């Protein structure tokens, strides 16, 4: 079975094979204290116990990551690359924050050189934090989308992105028209959708910044390109809801605005969804749409506490993935995002186990994005995107986790929880994209 393009990774491994919101923890995951991942041409050839598999692959080179835990690469289901420079901007709630910080920052992306500089930093920062797939918002300038796709393609990353659509309630420099949005999106879809590891998302920013005519154009694009995604915001902020109600008085609620234009379906990704009513939860479940849970952003901008328990209920289950939502979000780290998600659940009187948190950042997010046949766990044939974690990466974490091996499910749960509460980019030892080392802690 020797192959010049085949090699093995030896370490401790964890991945998920079922949803720990639906089943008990133990049948939802696979853990190998001493595991072997065999990679061939960027895909997973074999996965399991080192002792069992090594004899089947006696001649392949082995890369060892001792005293580390390897998981599938993290998946960020909602983030704004043009807001990279305004992360940690002080003192506003959503609508004021957009006017004061986001819109001025986005006006700079008419310049492709600026867009490329930010996109390059942004994608490297994702990789440095162990994020290998992301659903990304750009701006209304085609250059910003083109540059993003080029930089993601150059890194061989999985990414879903699209040109933002806005034709009202924003600065004049950031407005398009329905026809312009249609023409620009059509060209970009035909250039980038399903190219290499890239997919396209039809991206009206949110209902406030699109006229009915533009939302109709978004719906037309979705009808023409049925496997394209829809990516937008829904029910983030109370003032936002009031504005949407005033702009669309004929709609009974916020979700219906999107439903009327054919934008709520099984490839729709709705960020936030904090203030949904019971009917909206039910209709989202029936549509197959996914929710991007953005805990650091929801707290930082003061939007509210997402009801994760209701979204993952057995009565009306909705696919959910974790999201950083930079720049309203406060970190590129999915570990920090998991920790804040735990705190949001606590404030709601709910619970979020470490199994559930890591599921939402890996296989759960992949399922929400209909990418689970490509990524999300270590099933044979999937793409070899993975992250190498050091649970003793800082003095505090080393003191908290004195053992450098994980020998039981109880120890594993404790290590995972400490990673999501205390971990950050320093806990990411290395990131692999399609089997290739994309970044490690020594390289920065």
C-alpha positions as CSV (number, residue, x, y, z in Angstrom):
1,X,0.0,0.0,0.0
2,X,3.0,2.3,-0.2
3,X,2.4,5.4,-2.2
4,X,4.8,8.3,-2.8
5,X,1.9,10.8,-2.1
6,X,0.7,8.9,0.9
7,X,1.7,9.6,4.5
8,X,0.4,9.1,8.0
9,X,-0.2,11.4,11.0
10,X,0.2,9.9,14.4
11,X,-1.4,11.6,17.5
12,X,-4.5,11.5,19.7
13,X,-7.6,12.0,17.5
14,X,-11.2,13.1,18.1
15,X,-14.0,13.5,15.7
16,X,-17.8,13.2,15.7
17,X,-20.1,10.7,13.9
18,X,-23.4,11.7,15.4
19,X,-25.1,14.7,17.0
20,X,-24.5,14.9,20.8
21,X,-27.6,17.1,21.1
22,X,-29.6,14.0,20.0
23,X,-27.7,11.1,21.5
24,X,-25.5,10.5,24.5
25,X,-21.9,11.7,24.3
26,X,-20.2,8.4,24.0
27,X,-21.8,7.1,20.8
28,X,-21.5,10.6,19.1
29,X,-17.7,10.6,18.9
30,X,-14.6,8.6,18.1
31,X,-11.4,9.0,20.2
32,X,-8.1,7.3,19.6
33,X,-5.5,8.0,22.3
34,X,-2.9,6.7,19.8
35,X,-4.4,7.1,16.4
36,X,-3.3,7.1,12.8
37,X,-4.7,9.2,10.0
38,X,-3.5,8.2,6.5
39,X,-3.6,10.9,3.9
40,X,-3.4,10.3,0.1
41,X,-3.7,13.1,-2.4
42,X,-5.3,15.4,0.1
43,X,-8.0,13.0,1.2
44,X,-8.4,10.5,4.0
45,X,-7.2,7.1,3.1
46,X,-7.6,5.4,6.5
47,X,-8.3,6.4,10.1
48,X,-8.2,4.4,13.3
49,X,-5.9,2.9,16.0
50,X,-2.2,3.2,15.2
51,X,-1.6,-0.3,16.3
52,X,-4.3,-1.7,14.1
53,X,-3.5,0.3,11.0
54,X,0.3,0.6,10.9
55,X,0.9,-2.9,9.6
56,X,-1.4,-2.1,6.7
57,X,0.8,0.8,5.7
58,X,4.4,-0.3,6.7
59,X,6.2,1.9,4.1
60,X,4.6,5.3,4.4
61,X,6.3,8.1,6.2
62,X,4.8,9.1,9.6
63,X,4.5,12.6,11.0
64,X,4.0,12.5,14.8
65,X,2.3,15.1,16.9
66,X,3.0,13.7,20.4
67,X,1.0,15.1,23.4
68,X,-1.4,16.8,21.0
69,X,-5.1,16.3,20.1
70,X,-6.1,16.4,16.4
71,X,-9.7,17.3,15.3
72,X,-11.3,18.1,11.9
73,X,-10.6,21.7,10.9
74,X,-13.0,24.3,12.5
75,X,-15.8,25.7,10.4
76,X,-16.9,29.3,10.9
77,X,-20.4,29.7,9.5
78,X,-20.6,33.6,9.5
79,X,-17.8,36.2,9.3
80,X,-17.1,39.5,7.6
81,X,-13.6,39.8,6.1
82,X,-14.0,43.6,5.3
83,X,-14.5,44.1,9.1
84,X,-11.1,42.7,10.1
85,X,-9.7,46.1,10.8
86,X,-12.6,47.2,13.0
87,X,-12.6,44.4,15.4
88,X,-12.9,45.7,19.0
89,X,-14.5,49.0,18.0
90,X,-16.1,50.7,21.0
91,X,-19.5,51.5,22.2
92,X,-22.4,51.0,19.8
93,X,-25.3,48.6,19.2
94,X,-26.0,47.1,15.8
95,X,-27.4,49.9,13.6
96,X,-25.2,52.6,15.1
97,X,-22.2,50.2,14.9
98,X,-22.8,49.8,11.2
99,X,-23.0,53.5,10.6
100,X,-20.0,54.4,12.7
101,X,-17.6,51.6,11.9
102,X,-18.6,49.0,9.4
103,X,-19.8,51.2,6.5
104,X,-16.7,53.4,6.5
105,X,-14.4,50.4,6.6
106,X,-16.2,48.7,3.7
107,X,-15.9,51.8,1.5
108,X,-12.2,51.2,1.2
109,X,-12.8,47.8,-0.6
110,X,-13.3,49.5,-3.9
111,X,-9.5,49.4,-4.0
112,X,-8.4,45.8,-5.0
113,X,-5.0,46.3,-3.4
114,X,-6.6,47.1,-0.1
115,X,-9.0,44.2,-0.4
116,X,-6.2,41.8,-1.2
117,X,-4.1,43.0,1.8
118,X,-7.0,42.5,4.1
119,X,-8.1,39.2,2.6
120,X,-4.6,37.8,2.8
121,X,-4.3,38.7,6.5
122,X,-7.9,37.5,7.2
123,X,-7.4,34.1,5.6
124,X,-4.0,33.6,7.3
125,X,-5.6,34.5,10.6
126,X,-8.3,31.9,10.2
127,X,-5.7,29.3,9.5
128,X,-3.7,30.4,12.5
129,X,-6.7,29.8,14.6
130,X,-7.4,26.4,13.2
131,X,-10.3,27.4,11.0
132,X,-10.2,25.7,7.6
133,X,-13.7,26.5,6.2
134,X,-15.6,29.8,6.5
135,X,-18.8,31.4,5.2
136,X,-17.7,35.0,4.4
137,X,-19.4,38.3,3.7
138,X,-17.6,40.7,1.3
139,X,-18.8,44.2,0.2
140,X,-20.8,45.5,-2.7
141,X,-17.6,46.0,-4.8
142,X,-17.0,43.1,-7.2
143,X,-13.3,43.6,-6.6
144,X,-13.7,42.6,-2.9
145,X,-15.3,39.3,-3.8
146,X,-12.9,38.5,-6.7
147,X,-9.8,39.1,-4.5
148,X,-11.3,37.0,-1.7
149,X,-11.9,34.0,-3.9
150,X,-8.5,34.3,-5.5
151,X,-6.8,34.3,-2.1
152,X,-8.9,31.5,-0.8
153,X,-8.2,29.5,-3.9
154,X,-4.5,30.1,-3.6
155,X,-4.6,28.6,-0.1
156,X,-6.8,25.7,-1.3
157,X,-9.4,26.5,1.4
158,X,-13.0,25.6,1.5
159,X,-15.0,28.9,1.5
160,X,-18.5,30.1,0.8
161,X,-18.7,33.8,-0.1
162,X,-20.6,36.2,-2.3
163,X,-21.0,39.8,-3.3
164,X,-23.0,41.8,-0.8
165,X,-26.2,43.4,-2.1
166,X,-27.4,46.8,-0.7
167,X,-29.6,49.4,-2.4
168,X,-30.9,51.5,0.5
169,X,-30.2,52.7,4.0
170,X,-26.4,52.8,3.6
171,X,-23.9,55.5,2.4
172,X,-24.3,56.3,-1.3
173,X,-20.9,54.9,-2.0
174,X,-22.1,51.5,-0.8
175,X,-25.3,51.3,-2.8
176,X,-25.9,49.3,-5.9
177,X,-29.2,48.8,-7.8
178,X,-31.2,45.6,-8.3
179,X,-30.1,45.3,-11.9
180,X,-26.4,46.0,-11.0
181,X,-26.6,43.5,-8.2
182,X,-28.1,40.9,-10.6
183,X,-25.5,41.4,-13.3
184,X,-22.5,41.5,-11.0
185,X,-23.6,38.4,-9.0
186,X,-24.4,36.4,-12.1
187,X,-20.9,37.0,-13.5
188,X,-19.3,36.1,-10.2
189,X,-21.4,33.0,-9.7
190,X,-20.4,31.8,-13.2
191,X,-16.8,32.5,-12.5
192,X,-16.4,31.1,-9.0
193,X,-19.3,28.8,-7.9
194,X,-18.2,25.2,-7.5
195,X,-14.6,26.0,-8.6
196,X,-12.0,24.0,-6.7
197,X,-13.2,24.2,-3.1
198,X,-15.2,27.4,-3.5
199,X,-19.0,27.9,-3.4
200,X,-21.1,31.0,-4.0
201,X,-23.6,32.6,-1.6
202,X,-26.3,35.1,-2.8
203,X,-25.8,37.8,-0.1
204,X,-28.3,40.5,0.6
205,X,-26.8,42.1,3.8
206,X,-30.2,42.1,5.6
207,X,-33.7,43.2,4.9
208,X,-33.1,46.8,6.0
209,X,-30.6,47.5,3.3
210,X,-32.5,45.9,0.4
211,X,-35.6,47.1,-1.3
212,X,-38.3,44.5,-2.3
213,X,-37.0,44.9,-5.9
214,X,-33.5,43.8,-4.9
215,X,-34.8,40.9,-2.8
216,X,-36.7,39.8,-5.8
217,X,-33.5,39.8,-7.8
218,X,-31.8,37.8,-5.1
219,X,-34.7,35.3,-5.3
220,X,-34.3,35.2,-9.1
221,X,-30.6,34.4,-8.8
222,X,-31.4,31.6,-6.4
223,X,-34.0,30.2,-8.8
224,X,-31.4,30.3,-11.6
225,X,-28.6,28.8,-9.5
226,X,-30.4,26.3,-7.2
227,X,-27.3,24.9,-5.6
228,X,-25.9,28.4,-4.6
229,X,-26.2,29.4,-1.0
230,X,-28.1,32.3,0.5
231,X,-26.3,34.1,3.3
232,X,-27.8,37.0,5.3
233,X,-28.7,38.2,8.8
234,X,-32.0,37.5,10.6
235,X,-33.4,38.8,13.9
236,X,-30.2,40.1,15.5
237,X,-31.3,43.3,17.3
238,X,-34.5,44.6,18.7
239,X,-34.2,48.0,16.9
240,X,-33.5,46.1,13.7
241,X,-36.8,44.2,14.1
242,X,-38.7,47.4,14.5
243,X,-37.1,48.8,11.3
244,X,-37.8,45.7,9.3
245,X,-41.5,45.8,10.5
246,X,-41.8,49.4,9.3
247,X,-40.1,48.7,5.9
248,X,-42.1,45.5,5.3
249,X,-45.5,46.1,6.9
250,X,-47.1,43.4,4.9
251,X,-44.9,40.7,6.4
252,X,-46.1,39.1,9.7
253,X,-42.5,38.7,10.9
254,X,-38.9,39.1,9.9
255,X,-38.5,35.6,8.4
256,X,-41.4,36.1,6.1
257,X,-39.6,38.9,4.4
258,X,-37.1,36.4,3.1
259,X,-39.7,33.6,2.6
260,X,-41.7,35.8,0.2
261,X,-38.7,36.1,-2.1
262,X,-37.7,32.4,-2.0
263,X,-34.6,33.1,0.2
264,X,-35.4,30.6,3.0
265,X,-34.4,27.1,2.0
266,X,-32.1,24.3,2.8
267,X,-29.0,26.2,1.6
268,X,-29.9,29.4,3.4
269,X,-27.6,30.5,6.3
270,X,-29.1,33.0,8.7
271,X,-26.8,34.7,11.1
272,X,-27.9,35.4,14.7
273,X,-31.6,34.5,14.9
274,X,-31.8,35.8,18.5
275,X,-35.4,37.1,18.7
276,X,-37.3,34.5,16.7
277,X,-40.9,33.8,17.6
278,X,-42.2,30.2,17.8
279,X,-43.6,30.3,14.3
280,X,-40.2,31.4,12.9
281,X,-38.4,28.6,14.7
282,X,-40.9,26.1,13.3
283,X,-40.7,27.5,9.7
284,X,-36.9,27.5,9.8
285,X,-36.9,23.9,10.8
286,X,-39.3,23.0,8.0
287,X,-37.3,24.9,5.4
288,X,-34.0,23.2,6.3
289,X,-32.3,26.5,6.7
290,X,-29.3,26.8,9.0
291,X,-28.5,29.2,11.9
292,X,-25.1,30.7,12.5
293,X,-24.7,31.1,16.3
294,X,-22.5,34.2,16.9
295,X,-22.0,34.4,20.7
296,X,-19.1,36.9,21.0
297,X,-20.8,39.3,18.6
298,X,-24.2,39.0,20.3
299,X,-22.7,39.9,23.6
300,X,-20.3,42.6,22.4
301,X,-22.9,44.5,20.4
302,X,-25.5,43.9,23.1
303,X,-27.9,42.1,20.8
304,X,-29.1,39.3,23.1
305,X,-28.8,35.6,24.0
306,X,-29.4,33.0,21.4
307,X,-31.8,30.2,22.4
308,X,-29.6,27.2,21.4
309,X,-31.7,24.7,23.3
310,X,-34.8,25.7,21.3
311,X,-32.9,25.6,18.0
312,X,-31.7,22.1,18.7
313,X,-34.9,20.8,20.1
314,X,-36.3,17.5,18.9
315,X,-39.7,19.1,18.1
316,X,-38.3,21.6,15.6
317,X,-34.6,20.9,15.0
318,X,-32.6,23.4,13.1
319,X,-29.0,22.9,11.8
320,X,-26.7,25.2,13.8
321,X,-23.1,26.0,13.4
322,X,-20.8,28.3,15.4
323,X,-19.6,31.6,14.0
324,X,-17.2,34.3,15.1
325,X,-18.9,37.2,13.2
326,X,-15.7,39.2,13.1
327,X,-15.7,42.3,13.3
328,X,-18.7,42.5,15.6
329,X,-17.4,39.3,17.0
330,X,-14.3,39.7,19.2
331,X,-12.0,36.9,18.2
332,X,-11.1,34.7,15.2
333,X,-10.7,31.8,17.6
334,X,-13.4,29.1,17.5
335,X,-12.1,28.0,20.9
336,X,-13.0,31.4,22.4
337,X,-16.3,31.3,20.5
338,X,-17.1,28.0,22.1
339,X,-16.3,29.4,25.5
340,X,-18.6,32.3,25.0
341,X,-21.4,30.0,23.6
342,X,-21.1,28.1,26.9
343,X,-21.6,31.4,28.8
344,X,-24.6,32.4,26.7
345,X,-26.2,29.0,27.5
346,X,-25.5,29.5,31.2
347,X,-27.2,32.9,31.2
348,X,-30.2,31.3,29.6
349,X,-30.3,28.5,32.2
350,X,-29.2,26.0,29.6
351,X,-26.1,23.8,29.2
352,X,-23.6,23.4,26.5
353,X,-21.3,20.4,26.9
354,X,-17.8,20.3,25.4
355,X,-19.0,17.5,23.1
356,X,-21.8,19.7,21.8
357,X,-19.5,22.8,21.5
358,X,-16.9,21.0,19.4
359,X,-19.6,19.3,17.3
360,X,-21.0,22.7,16.4
361,X,-17.6,23.8,15.2
362,X,-16.9,20.7,13.1
363,X,-19.4,18.1,11.9
364,X,-22.5,20.1,13.0
365,X,-21.4,23.1,11.0
366,X,-20.5,20.8,8.0
367,X,-24.0,19.3,8.1
368,X,-25.6,22.8,8.4
369,X,-23.7,23.8,5.2
370,X,-24.4,20.6,3.4
371,X,-20.6,20.0,3.2
372,X,-20.5,16.9,5.4
373,X,-19.8,14.6,2.5
374,X,-16.5,16.6,2.1
375,X,-15.5,17.7,5.5
376,X,-16.5,17.6,9.2
377,X,-14.9,14.3,10.4
378,X,-12.3,11.8,9.5
379,X,-14.4,9.4,7.4
380,X,-12.5,7.8,4.6
381,X,-12.6,9.7,1.4
382,X,-13.2,13.1,3.0
383,X,-10.8,16.0,2.6
384,X,-7.9,16.1,5.0
385,X,-8.5,19.4,6.8
386,X,-7.5,19.2,10.4
387,X,-6.2,21.2,13.4
388,X,-3.6,20.1,15.9
389,X,-4.4,21.3,19.4
390,X,-2.0,21.7,22.4
391,X,-4.1,21.6,25.6
392,X,-1.0,22.7,27.6
393,X,-0.1,25.7,25.4
394,X,0.1,28.4,28.1
395,X,1.4,28.4,31.6
396,X,-2.2,28.5,32.9
397,X,-3.4,25.7,30.7
398,X,-0.3,23.6,31.6
399,X,-1.0,24.1,35.3
400,X,-4.7,23.3,34.7
401,X,-3.9,20.2,32.7
402,X,-0.8,18.6,34.3
403,X,-1.1,15.3,32.3
404,X,0.3,15.2,28.8
405,X,-1.7,12.2,27.8
406,X,-5.5,11.6,27.6
407,X,-6.4,8.2,28.9
408,X,-10.1,8.2,29.5
409,X,-13.4,9.8,28.3
410,X,-13.6,11.7,31.5
411,X,-10.1,13.2,31.0
412,X,-11.0,13.9,27.3
413,X,-14.1,15.9,28.4
414,X,-12.1,17.8,30.9
415,X,-9.4,18.7,28.3
416,X,-12.0,19.8,25.8
417,X,-13.7,22.0,28.3
418,X,-10.5,23.6,29.4
419,X,-9.6,24.2,25.7
420,X,-12.9,26.0,25.1
421,X,-12.7,28.1,28.2
422,X,-9.0,28.9,28.4
423,X,-7.9,28.2,24.8
424,X,-7.1,30.7,22.1
425,X,-4.8,30.9,19.0
426,X,-1.9,29.7,21.2
427,X,-3.5,26.4,21.6
428,X,-3.4,25.8,17.8
429,X,-0.2,24.0,17.1
430,X,-0.7,23.4,13.4
431,X,-3.4,23.6,10.7
432,X,-3.5,21.3,7.7
433,X,-5.5,22.0,4.5
434,X,-6.1,19.0,2.2
435,X,-3.3,17.2,3.9
436,X,-0.8,20.0,3.5
437,X,0.6,22.0,6.4
438,X,-0.9,25.5,6.1
439,X,0.4,27.1,9.3
440,X,1.9,26.2,12.6
441,X,2.7,28.0,15.8
442,X,6.4,28.3,15.1
443,X,5.7,30.0,11.7
444,X,3.1,32.4,13.2
